[in-house]
C-alpha cells in the first residue's frame, strides 16, 4: 500500500511538469498574445518562486503578483522577468519597486502622486500601468475619472517621472460564459483604451483576459493574457468546463499519512460535538490535517478522501490539526497514504470535489493549504533550481 514518507505528516506534491504543460496549453489558446503567469498568494499555494521559474521556462514572459512585497520577493530570488504588481496602498514601497524595475498598477490620482514622488527620489522613471474599472467595481479608475488620470499620467510622462507601459482591466463574470457584463466590460475597455491612446498614451500592452477569458473569449486577448488558476490545472468554474476537458492537469496533490487506525463500537461519537456517531462497530482512521493546515471546516461530514483505494468522507467535524474518516469494515496500516485531492490518476478526489463539499471555489481549496504542509517539487527541469526540493509558503528554501 502506498505510503507518505514517514518523515512527513503530510505533503503537497507540486508537479512542475504539469505546470509547464498547462502554460503551453494556455499559450496555444492565445497564440498572438504574451502570457503573464500570475503567482500571487504564493502561486495560489503552490510555491511562488519554483512555479514562477517553471512558468517562465514554458514560455511565460510576464509574472503577476498582487502585493509589492510578493513582487520584490521574486526579485530577491533573482528572477528578472517583467513583473506587474497591482495591490498598492498609500505609503507603499514605490521607490523600492522603481529600483527593482517593477511595473506598478495605478488606479487613481493618489497613487500617481505617490509614484511620481518616489521616482523623483529615485532619480529614475517609474513603469506604471493604468487600471480601468470597466465594471468589476473593485480596484481601477472609473470611466468618469479616466480623463483626469490620463491627463495627469501624460504630464508625468512629459516630466520624465513615469512611463505608462500598460492599460488594463479585470472581468467580473468571465467564469460565467454568456453573462451580459462580459460584453459590456469589453466595450468599456475598448472605449477607455481608445481615449487614452488618442490622448497620447502609447502602452506596450493592453490586457483584460484572466484565466476564464483566456479559455473562452479570444476577442479579449489583446496583447497579453493573465493566467492564474488555470495555470495550476484547476478549472476557473464548472461552467467553463472540467480541467481535463480544457486540456489542463492539476499541479498539486495533497497527501497525508494515516496517523492511527482503531476499532470502535456502535454508538461511538466522533470528533467535537459528536455530529457523527457510528451506526455499528467500525474502523476509524485519523488523518493528521486540520483547518490550521487549510482543510476547510465547512467540509466537515462531507470532504472526500481516498484511503485504501476507496473514497471516504470526513466523519464529524474537521478539527484544528486532524480529522477522522470511517473506514467501515476496512483496515489499513498506520502510515498508509490518504489522498485528499490531486489529478485523479489514482482515483483520488479533486480540489473541485472539496470545493463542492465546502460550498466554496477550488481557488480557495489550493490557496489555503498552509505553511505546516511542506511543498515537495517534482519534475524540475535542469534550468530550474535543484538545490532543494522543499520550500516554505513564501517560496524560500527550507
C-alpha positions as CSV (number, residue, x, y, z in Angstrom):
1,X,0.0,0.0,0.0
2,X,1.3,3.4,-0.9
3,X,2.7,5.4,2.0
4,X,3.6,9.0,2.5
5,X,7.3,9.2,3.6
6,X,7.4,8.6,7.4
7,X,9.3,11.9,8.0
8,X,6.3,13.8,6.6
9,X,3.0,14.0,8.4
10,X,1.6,15.4,5.1
11,X,2.9,16.8,1.9
12,X,1.7,18.8,-1.1
13,X,3.4,17.5,-4.2
14,X,3.8,20.1,-6.9
15,X,4.2,18.7,-10.3
16,X,6.2,21.3,-12.3
17,X,5.9,19.3,-15.5
18,X,2.1,19.6,-15.2
19,X,2.5,23.4,-14.7
20,X,4.8,23.8,-17.7
21,X,2.3,21.8,-19.8
22,X,-0.6,23.9,-18.6
23,X,1.3,27.1,-19.5
24,X,2.0,25.7,-23.0
25,X,-1.7,24.8,-23.4
26,X,-2.8,28.3,-22.3
27,X,-0.3,29.9,-24.7
28,X,-1.8,27.8,-27.5
29,X,-5.3,29.3,-26.6
30,X,-3.9,32.8,-27.1
31,X,-1.1,32.4,-29.7
32,X,-1.0,36.1,-30.6
33,X,-0.7,37.4,-27.0
34,X,2.0,37.3,-24.5
35,X,1.3,35.3,-21.3
36,X,1.5,36.6,-17.7
37,X,1.9,33.8,-15.1
38,X,0.1,35.0,-12.0
39,X,2.0,33.9,-8.9
40,X,0.2,35.9,-6.2
41,X,-0.6,34.3,-2.9
42,X,2.4,32.0,-3.1
43,X,1.4,30.9,-6.5
44,X,-2.1,30.0,-5.3
45,X,-0.5,27.9,-2.5
46,X,1.9,26.1,-4.9
47,X,5.1,28.0,-4.1
48,X,5.8,31.3,-5.8
49,X,9.5,31.0,-6.8
50,X,9.6,27.4,-8.2
51,X,6.3,28.0,-10.0
52,X,7.5,31.3,-11.5
53,X,10.6,29.7,-12.8
54,X,8.7,26.8,-14.3
55,X,6.2,29.1,-16.0
56,X,9.0,31.2,-17.5
57,X,10.7,28.1,-18.7
58,X,7.5,27.1,-20.5
59,X,7.2,30.5,-22.3
60,X,5.5,32.9,-20.0
61,X,7.2,36.3,-20.4
62,X,5.5,38.3,-17.6
63,X,4.7,37.5,-13.9
64,X,1.9,38.9,-11.9
65,X,1.6,39.5,-8.2
66,X,-1.0,41.2,-6.0
67,X,1.3,42.9,-3.5
68,X,4.6,44.7,-4.0
69,X,6.1,42.5,-1.3
70,X,5.5,39.5,-3.5
71,X,7.0,41.2,-6.5
72,X,10.1,42.2,-4.5
73,X,10.5,38.7,-3.3
74,X,10.7,37.5,-6.9
75,X,13.5,40.0,-7.5
76,X,15.2,38.9,-4.3
77,X,15.2,35.3,-5.7
78,X,17.0,36.5,-8.8
79,X,14.0,36.5,-11.2
80,X,14.4,39.3,-13.6
81,X,11.3,38.8,-15.8
82,X,8.8,41.6,-16.2
83,X,6.6,41.7,-13.1
84,X,3.3,43.6,-12.7
85,X,2.0,44.2,-9.1
86,X,-1.4,45.8,-8.6
87,X,-2.5,45.9,-5.0
88,X,-0.9,49.1,-3.7
89,X,-1.9,51.1,-0.6
90,X,-0.8,54.6,0.5
91,X,2.7,54.7,1.7
92,X,3.7,51.6,-0.2
93,X,7.3,50.7,-1.3
94,X,7.1,52.7,-4.5
95,X,10.8,53.6,-4.6
96,X,11.8,50.0,-4.0
97,X,9.5,49.0,-6.8
98,X,11.0,51.5,-9.1
99,X,14.6,50.5,-8.3
100,X,13.6,46.8,-8.8
101,X,12.2,47.5,-12.2
102,X,8.7,46.5,-11.4
103,X,5.6,47.5,-13.4
104,X,3.2,49.1,-10.9
105,X,-0.5,49.5,-11.3
106,X,-2.1,52.9,-10.8
107,X,-5.8,53.2,-10.3
108,X,-6.2,56.7,-9.1
109,X,-4.6,60.1,-8.7
110,X,-3.3,59.4,-5.1
111,X,-1.2,56.5,-6.5
112,X,0.1,58.6,-9.3
113,X,1.1,61.3,-6.9
114,X,3.0,58.8,-4.7
115,X,4.8,57.0,-7.5
116,X,5.9,60.2,-9.2
117,X,7.3,61.5,-5.9
118,X,9.2,58.2,-5.4
119,X,10.5,58.5,-9.0
120,X,11.9,61.9,-8.2
121,X,13.6,60.5,-5.1
122,X,15.0,57.5,-7.0
123,X,16.2,59.6,-9.9
124,X,14.7,57.3,-12.5
125,X,11.2,56.9,-14.1
126,X,8.6,54.5,-12.8
127,X,7.0,52.0,-15.0
128,X,3.3,52.2,-14.4
129,X,0.1,50.5,-15.8
130,X,-3.2,52.4,-15.6
131,X,-6.0,50.2,-14.5
132,X,-9.6,50.9,-15.6
133,X,-12.7,49.9,-13.7
134,X,-14.8,48.6,-16.5
135,X,-17.5,47.2,-14.3
136,X,-15.9,44.9,-11.6
137,X,-16.3,47.7,-9.0
138,X,-13.1,46.9,-7.2
139,X,-9.7,48.5,-8.0
140,X,-9.4,50.6,-11.1
141,X,-10.3,54.1,-12.3
142,X,-14.0,54.8,-13.0
143,X,-14.8,56.0,-16.6
144,X,-15.8,59.4,-15.3
145,X,-12.4,59.9,-13.7
146,X,-10.4,58.4,-16.6
147,X,-9.7,61.6,-18.5
148,X,-8.2,63.2,-15.4
149,X,-6.0,60.2,-14.7
150,X,-4.9,60.1,-18.3
151,X,-4.1,63.8,-18.3
152,X,-2.1,63.5,-15.1
153,X,-0.2,60.5,-16.4
154,X,0.7,62.3,-19.6
155,X,2.0,65.2,-17.6
156,X,4.1,62.9,-15.5
157,X,5.5,61.3,-18.7
158,X,6.4,64.7,-20.0
159,X,8.4,65.5,-16.9
160,X,10.1,62.1,-17.1
161,X,8.9,60.6,-13.8
162,X,6.8,57.8,-15.3
163,X,6.5,55.6,-18.4
164,X,3.0,54.2,-19.0
165,X,3.7,50.6,-20.1
166,X,0.1,49.3,-20.0
167,X,-3.6,49.8,-19.9
168,X,-5.7,47.1,-18.3
169,X,-8.8,45.9,-16.5
170,X,-10.3,42.8,-15.0
171,X,-13.5,40.9,-15.6
172,X,-16.3,40.3,-13.1
173,X,-18.1,37.4,-14.6
174,X,-15.8,35.8,-17.2
175,X,-16.3,32.5,-15.4
176,X,-20.0,32.6,-16.3
177,X,-19.9,32.3,-20.2
178,X,-22.6,34.4,-21.8
179,X,-23.0,36.8,-18.8
180,X,-24.1,40.2,-20.2
181,X,-21.5,42.0,-18.2
182,X,-18.7,40.4,-20.3
183,X,-19.6,42.3,-23.5
184,X,-20.3,45.4,-21.5
185,X,-16.9,45.3,-20.0
186,X,-15.1,44.6,-23.3
187,X,-16.9,47.6,-24.8
188,X,-16.0,49.8,-21.9
189,X,-12.3,48.7,-22.0
190,X,-12.2,49.4,-25.7
191,X,-13.6,52.9,-25.2
192,X,-11.2,53.7,-22.4
193,X,-8.1,52.4,-24.3
194,X,-9.1,54.4,-27.4
195,X,-9.5,57.5,-25.3
196,X,-6.1,57.0,-23.7
197,X,-4.3,56.3,-27.0
198,X,-5.9,59.3,-28.7
199,X,-4.7,61.4,-25.9
200,X,-1.2,60.3,-26.4
201,X,-0.6,57.2,-24.2
202,X,1.4,54.5,-26.1
203,X,1.2,51.4,-24.0
204,X,3.3,48.3,-24.6
205,X,0.5,46.0,-23.6
206,X,-3.3,46.2,-23.2
207,X,-4.9,43.4,-21.2
208,X,-8.1,42.3,-19.6
209,X,-8.2,38.5,-20.0
210,X,-8.0,36.3,-16.9
211,X,-8.0,32.5,-16.9
212,X,-11.6,32.0,-17.9
213,X,-11.4,34.7,-20.6
214,X,-8.2,33.2,-21.9
215,X,-10.0,29.9,-22.3
216,X,-13.3,31.1,-23.7
217,X,-13.0,34.7,-25.1
218,X,-10.4,35.1,-27.8
219,X,-11.7,38.6,-28.5
220,X,-10.4,39.6,-25.1
221,X,-6.8,38.5,-25.5
222,X,-5.4,41.8,-26.8
223,X,-1.6,41.9,-26.2
224,X,-1.4,39.9,-23.1
225,X,-3.4,37.3,-21.1
226,X,-3.1,36.9,-17.3
227,X,-3.5,33.2,-16.3
228,X,-3.8,32.4,-12.7
229,X,-5.8,29.4,-11.5
230,X,-5.8,27.6,-14.9
231,X,-2.0,27.6,-14.9
232,X,-2.2,25.3,-11.8
233,X,-4.6,22.9,-13.6
234,X,-7.8,24.0,-11.9
235,X,-10.8,25.0,-13.9
236,X,-12.0,28.6,-13.2
237,X,-15.5,27.3,-12.8
238,X,-17.7,24.2,-13.6
239,X,-19.4,26.4,-16.2
240,X,-16.2,26.9,-18.1
241,X,-15.5,23.2,-18.1
242,X,-13.7,20.5,-16.2
243,X,-9.9,20.7,-16.1
244,X,-9.4,17.7,-18.3
245,X,-11.8,18.9,-20.9
246,X,-9.8,22.2,-21.0
247,X,-6.6,20.3,-21.5
248,X,-5.3,21.1,-18.1
249,X,-3.7,18.9,-15.4
250,X,-3.9,19.7,-11.7
251,X,-0.5,20.6,-10.3
252,X,-1.0,19.9,-6.6
253,X,-1.6,16.6,-4.9
254,X,-2.3,16.8,-1.2
255,X,-1.4,13.6,0.8
256,X,-1.1,12.6,4.4
257,X,-0.1,9.6,6.5
258,X,-2.8,7.9,8.4
259,X,-1.8,8.5,12.0
260,X,-4.0,6.0,13.8
261,X,-6.4,3.1,13.0
262,X,-8.7,1.7,15.6
263,X,-11.9,-0.3,16.1
264,X,-14.8,1.4,17.9
265,X,-18.2,0.1,18.9
266,X,-21.6,1.2,17.6
267,X,-22.8,4.4,19.0
268,X,-19.4,6.0,19.4
269,X,-19.2,9.7,18.9
270,X,-16.5,11.1,16.6
271,X,-14.8,14.5,16.9
272,X,-16.1,17.7,18.5
273,X,-19.8,17.9,19.1
274,X,-20.5,14.3,18.2
275,X,-22.0,15.3,14.9
276,X,-21.1,11.9,13.7
277,X,-22.0,8.8,15.7
278,X,-21.0,5.3,14.4
279,X,-24.0,3.3,13.3
280,X,-22.2,-0.1,14.0
281,X,-18.9,-1.4,15.1
282,X,-16.4,0.1,12.7
283,X,-12.8,1.2,12.0
284,X,-11.8,4.8,12.2
285,X,-8.7,6.3,10.5
286,X,-7.1,9.5,11.8
287,X,-5.9,11.9,9.2
288,X,-3.3,14.4,10.6
289,X,-4.5,17.5,8.8
290,X,-6.9,20.2,10.0
291,X,-8.2,23.7,9.5
292,X,-4.8,25.0,10.7
293,X,-3.4,23.4,7.5
294,X,-6.2,24.8,5.3
295,X,-8.6,21.9,5.4
296,X,-12.0,23.7,5.3
297,X,-14.1,23.2,8.5
298,X,-17.1,23.8,6.3
299,X,-16.3,20.4,4.7
300,X,-17.0,18.6,8.0
301,X,-19.0,15.5,7.3
302,X,-18.6,15.8,3.5
303,X,-14.9,16.2,2.5
304,X,-13.8,13.3,0.4
305,X,-10.5,11.3,1.0
306,X,-9.1,8.3,-0.9
307,X,-7.9,5.8,1.7
308,X,-7.1,2.2,1.0
309,X,-8.3,2.5,-2.6
310,X,-11.8,3.8,-1.6
311,X,-13.4,7.2,-1.2
312,X,-14.2,8.0,2.4
313,X,-15.9,11.1,3.8
314,X,-14.8,13.2,6.8
315,X,-16.6,11.8,9.8
316,X,-17.7,14.6,12.1
317,X,-16.0,17.9,12.4
318,X,-12.7,18.9,11.0
319,X,-10.5,20.0,14.0
320,X,-7.5,22.3,14.0
321,X,-4.9,19.6,13.4
322,X,-6.8,16.4,12.4
323,X,-10.0,14.8,11.2
324,X,-11.4,11.3,11.1
325,X,-12.7,9.0,8.4
326,X,-14.9,6.0,8.9
327,X,-13.2,3.1,7.1
328,X,-16.2,0.7,7.6
329,X,-15.0,-2.8,7.6
330,X,-11.7,-2.0,6.0
331,X,-8.5,-1.8,7.9
332,X,-5.3,0.0,6.7
333,X,-1.9,0.2,8.4
334,X,-0.8,3.3,10.2
335,X,1.3,5.2,7.7
336,X,-1.0,4.3,4.8
337,X,-1.4,7.2,2.4
338,X,-4.6,9.3,2.4
339,X,-5.0,11.3,-0.7
340,X,-7.2,14.4,-0.3
341,X,-7.0,15.7,-3.8
342,X,-4.9,15.6,-6.9
343,X,-5.2,15.0,-10.7
344,X,-7.2,11.8,-10.3
345,X,-4.7,9.3,-11.6
346,X,-5.2,7.0,-8.6
347,X,-8.9,7.7,-8.3
348,X,-8.4,10.5,-5.7
349,X,-10.8,13.4,-5.4
350,X,-10.1,16.8,-7.0
351,X,-9.8,20.2,-5.5
352,X,-13.2,20.9,-7.1
353,X,-14.7,18.0,-5.2
354,X,-13.5,19.6,-2.0
355,X,-14.8,23.0,-3.1
356,X,-18.3,21.5,-3.6
357,X,-18.1,19.8,-0.2
358,X,-17.2,23.1,1.5
359,X,-19.5,25.3,-0.6
360,X,-16.7,27.4,-2.0
361,X,-14.5,27.5,-5.1
362,X,-11.4,25.4,-6.0
363,X,-9.2,28.5,-5.9
364,X,-9.7,28.7,-2.2
365,X,-9.0,25.0,-1.6
366,X,-5.5,25.1,-3.1
367,X,-4.6,28.6,-2.0
368,X,-5.4,28.0,1.7
369,X,-3.1,25.0,2.2
370,X,-0.9,26.3,5.0
371,X,2.8,26.6,5.9
372,X,2.8,23.4,8.0
373,X,2.4,21.3,4.9
374,X,5.8,21.1,3.0
375,X,5.7,21.6,-0.7
376,X,7.7,18.8,-2.5
377,X,8.6,19.7,-6.1
378,X,8.5,17.0,-8.8
379,X,9.9,17.1,-12.3
380,X,12.1,20.1,-12.1
381,X,14.0,20.9,-15.3
382,X,17.8,21.3,-15.3
383,X,17.3,25.1,-15.7
384,X,15.2,25.2,-12.6
385,X,16.6,25.2,-9.1
386,X,17.6,21.7,-7.8
387,X,19.4,22.5,-4.6
388,X,16.3,21.9,-2.5
389,X,13.0,20.2,-3.3
390,X,11.1,21.6,-0.4
391,X,10.1,25.3,0.0
392,X,8.1,27.1,2.6
393,X,5.0,29.0,1.7
394,X,6.8,32.2,0.8
395,X,9.0,30.4,-1.7
396,X,12.2,30.4,0.3
397,X,14.1,27.1,0.6
398,X,13.8,25.2,3.8
